[in-house]
């Protein structure tokens, strides 16, 4: 553990105006040596689309000021390096300042920032450059992270469909009826039959749970409509997202949530824009610039099976392996203008899974390669470059035979 003080990353407005995007750098992680996951067909149980039958090693790159890569250093990496002391990894997540890994025996490990107990090991030491075990968890099937910007929250889904949370609690991010942070996992109230988790939001973020009956539940920050329950208020316990009863996939960005319906339609709710510097951008994808506290239909994208989101960008994967994008300037469509309705990524085909972070997007192709785009000022795109912006997807260095990636951040699994 280091005693180095972590400074919160400034807003994207400030970063862009200075033309230095170090403040919105990415943690990206890849898992190697695991089984295949198709990720194409919409299913009532999204875990089946992400499931792996054998674990592997973990790799990371990008921003690393508080050890969020987990390689034992605080050195930024512009190509993937191995995360230390982890094997048999079956799922991975992060919140920008922390990483979370699930191993084949159902245990959870964490590394990175820990000022609010984000590591879940009962401590609040500044940060850890290597993984520690999250206390008291067993029988876990998936992990998730939310928030960020010096205040992240971890989540774990159990085999019985319940959810545990730890870390930053202000704004109700833990979902346990309080605003207090916790350095050990606490149960999220009122959830049963959960099959997928998604996390997003700014400091004191928002979290989402998809239940097996197709309903979506949300908790945490809600001032921009992030909870989708018909109010612009937060909640420290889960509330039902309005009007959604047939969802098959969920995702979250910094501004709000997304759900894929059985019909292949995408619904979005929450904030529309991070700032006025992206005058043509809307994270809602419905053509409007207005925040909404109830879900609205994303235009143009049809036949969708998955969604992934970042800061104010979102991507939708279709059953044919094509990708639609909307929102901010890191879309991957060759420009940095943003879009308020989806645009097709013409240079990206044969995709089977999507992921992203606040400054970059990631796609996994059918051939097992991983591609990324967006801001790479500290190596976030993972192709060896720094201080560059990639308007089109480029291949991440040294990753092959990848079979799955997480939806809420740039994470991958290798077979």
N, C-alpha and C positions, 0 to 999 in steps of 0.2 A: 504494500500500500504506500502511496505517496501522499505527502501533505500539500502538494501543489494546489493552489486555489484555482477553481474553475470559474471563468468569467462567462456569463450568459451570452449566447450569440445574439447580435443585433438583428433588427428586422431586415427583410429582404429589400424594403425601400432604401434603407441606409446602405446596404451592401451594393445594390445596383447603382445607386448614385455615385458611389466611390469606385465602381467598376472592379470591385474586389469581392468575390463571393465566398471568402473563407468562412464567413459567419453562417453560411447555410450549407456547409459541407456535409458529406454523406458517410454513413457507415454502411458497408456492403459486405455480405457474408455468403460464402458458398459451402455447401456440405458435400463431401465426396464419399463415394462408395455405398450408395443406397439404391433401392429398387425403383423400378419405373412407376411413374404416375402419368396417366393420359391427360387429365385436366381439361378435356374437351366437352364431354357430355354434361349438360346440366343435370344435377341430381339433388334429391331432397336431403342428402347428407354430403356436404362439401368435403368432409374429411376423407371420403373415399377417393375424391379427385386429387388429394394431396398426400394420401397415405403412402408410407414407405415400409417395407417389410424387413429391411436390414439397415443398420445405421452406418455412418461413415465419419470422416474427418471434416473439420470446419475450417473455412478460409475467409479472410476479410481484407478490405482495402479502404482507402479514403481517409477521412478525418479521424484523428486519434489523440486529441488533446487530453482526454481523461481515460485513456486505455480502452476505448469502446471497441477496438478491433480484438482485444484479448490476446495479443501476441507477446505480452510482457514488456511492451515499450509504450512510449507516448510519441512515436514518430509516425507522421502521415505516410501512407503507402499508396503509390499510384498503380501498383499491380497487386494481385492477391498474394497474401502470406497466410501461413497456417496459424489458426487459433490454438494456443497452447493447452495441453492437458485435457483434451476432449477427444473422445472416440465414440463410436456407436451413436452418433447424433441422428435423430429422426425428425426433428423440427427445430426451427430457429426463428427468432423475431428480434425486434429492436425498436428503440424510440429515438434514435439519433445520438444519444449520449450513453446508451447501454445496449448490451446484447443479452439475449436469453436463448438457451439451448435446452432441448428435451432429448434425453437419451433413451435407448431401447428398454431400459428397466423402469421407465416411468418417472425418473428423477429429473429435476430442473436445476440448471446452473445459470449464473449471471455474472457479468463483469461490466466495468465502466463506472459512471458517476454513481455516488451513493450518499449524497448530502441529505436526502429525505428517506433513506432506507430502500432505494431502488434495487439493491442486490438481494433483499429479502433474507439475509442471513442473521438478522438481529442486531446489526451494527449500523452506524451512520458515519463511518469514516469517509474521507473525501472521495476516494475512488479506488478501484482495483484494476490493475493491468492484466490480471489473470482471473480465471473463473473461480467462483465460490459456489457452494451448493445453497440453493434456496431452501430454507428450513420447512420441515413439516409437510412436504408434498410427496404424494405417491399416487400411482395409478393415473398419471397425467397423460392426456392424449394430444394436447396442442398447447402452444404458448403464444403470447401476444404482447405487444408494447403499445403505449399511448403517451401523449404529451411530448415532452422534450424541452429544449431550451432551458436546461438546468433543473427540470422538474418532471421526471418521467414516472410512469406507473407500469408495473408488470402484471400480467394475467395468465392464469393457467386453467385449462378445461379438463375436468376429470372424466373418467370412463363412465360415470353415472350421469353426466350432463349438467353438473354443477360447476361453478366458477369461483376461483380464489383470486385475490388481488393484493398487491403490496406496493409500497413506495409513496409517491406524492398523493396526498388526499384532498388538498384544497380544491373547492369547486365540486366536490363529491365524486372524484375520480375512482375511489375505491368501491363505490356502490354499496357501502355497508351502513348507510344512515348517518354518517358523520363526515366532517371536513378534515379530520385529523389524519396525518400521515401515519404509516405503519412500516416498521422495518422487518416485519414478518407477515406471511400471508394471512388474510382475513377473508371469510366467505362473503361473496356478493349476494345481497339479499334477493329472494323471490324468484330466482331463475331455476328452471327445470327443463330437462330435455334439450339442452343446448348442443348444437352440432358445429357451430363456427363462431369465432370471435374476430372482431376488428377494432383497431384503436387508432385514434388520430387526435387532432386538435392542437392548440398551442399550449403554453404553460397551463397546467391543470386541465388536461385534455378531456376528450369525450370517448366513450367506449360503446360498443355495440355487440349484441348477441343474437344469433339466429337460432330459433328453436325448431324442433323437428316438425312442428305443425305449420311452418312457413311464416310465423310472426317474427317481428324484429323488435328488440328492446334496446333502450339507450339510457345512459346516465352520464353525469359529469357536467361540463360547461354547456350552456344552452343559449347564451346571449344573442347569437346570430341564428337561432333556430336549429342548432346542431342536433337536438334530440328528436326533432320531427314529430312532436306530440301536439302541435297546435299552439305552442307557446314559445316565447323568447325568454325562457327561464331555465336555469339549470336544475338538476335533481341529484341528490345524494343516494337515491335508490333507483333501480331500473323503472322506466316508464315505456309504454308501448308506442312504437312509431305508428303514426296514424295511417289507416287505410291499407296497410300491407298485410296480406294473409297468405300469399303464395310465393314467398321469396325462396330462392335456391342458392343464393350467394350474396355476401355482403362485403363492403369495403369502407374505408374511412380515409379522408384527407384532413388537412389542417382546418378546413372550413366546415366540414359536415360529413354526412354519410351517404352511402349508395347501396341499392339493392337490385339484384337481377331477379326478375320474376320468371315464373314457369313459361311464360309466353316469349321469353327472350328480350323483353323490354327492360330498360334500365330506369330506375327512379332515383332522384337525388333530392337532398334537402340540406338546409343550413345556409352558410354564407356564399355569396357569389364571387367576390373579389377580395384579394389581399390588400390591394392598394391601387391608387389611380394611375400608377405608372404602366399598368397593363390595361389600356383603355378598351381593348377589344376582347378582353378575357372574361369568361364566366365559368366558374367551377360547376355550375348547375347544368350546363349543356342544353338549356331550353331556350336560349336566345335572349334571356333577360339578364339584367344587372342587379336585380333586387333579391335580397335575402328572403328565404321562405322557411316558415316553421312547420310546413307539411310537405310531403313528397310531391315532386313534379316529374313529369316524364322527360327524359333526355331525348332530344330529337335525332332523327336520321339513323342512329345505330339500332339495327335489328338482328335477330338471331344470336344474341349475346349469351355467352356462357359464364364469363368471368368479368370482374371489374377490379382495377387497382387504382389507387389514388396517392397523391403526394401533398405538397403544399396547397396549391390551387390548380393543379393539373389532375386529370383523370384519363384513364384508358379503358376501352372495352374490347374484349376478345370475342370474336364470332366463332361459330361452329366450323367455319371454313379456314380458320387460322389467320384471318386478317384483323387489323387493329384500328380502331377509331380513337381519336384523342380530342380533348377540349380543355379549356381553361387557360393557364398561364403560359409563359414563354418557353418552357422546356418540354414541348409536345413531341418533338422528333419528326416534324413534317417539313423541315428545311427552312423554317423561319423562326424568329423570336417574337412574333407579333401577338401570339395568343389567339384564342378562338372562343366564341360564345356558343357555337354549336359544333358538333363533332366534325372533324376532318379525317380523311383516311390517310394512314401512313403508307404511302405508296412504295417505299423501299423496304417494307417489313412484311414478309410472307412466311408461311409455314410455322406460325407461332403457336405454342401450346400452353404458355403461362405468362403472366405479367406481374411486375412488381415495381416499386419505386421508392424514392425518398424525396425530401423537400426540394432538392435541386437536380434530380436526375430520374430517368425512367430505365427500366430493365425489361428485357423480353427473353424468354427461353424458346428456342426453336426446336422443331421436331428432330433435327439432326444432332441435338445435344449441345449446341453452342449457345453462349449467352451474349447478348448485345445490349449496349447501353447508350444513352444520349443525354444531353443537357449540359449543366455546368460541371467542369472538371478542374476547378482552380486549385484543388488540393488532391487531385487524382481520383475524384469520385467515380469517374466513368470506368476506371480500372484498366485502361489500355496503355498505361505508361506515360500519358501526357498530363501536364499540369498547366495552370493558367490558360486554359482554353475552354471554349464553348463548342459543343458538338450539336449542330442543328439536325443531323441525321444519325441514325444508329451506327455504332462502331462495335467491333467485337471486343469483349473483355479478354484480356491477356491470360493465356495459360489455362483456361477452363474448357474441358471437353467432357463428353459423356454425361452432361448435366441432364437430369430428368425431372426436376421440379424446383420451383421458386415460390417464396412467400408472396402474398398479395399486397401487404401493407408496407413493405420495405424491400430493398434489393437483396434478397437472400435466395440461395440456390442449393440444389441437392444433386450429387453426382453418383452415377452408377458404375 
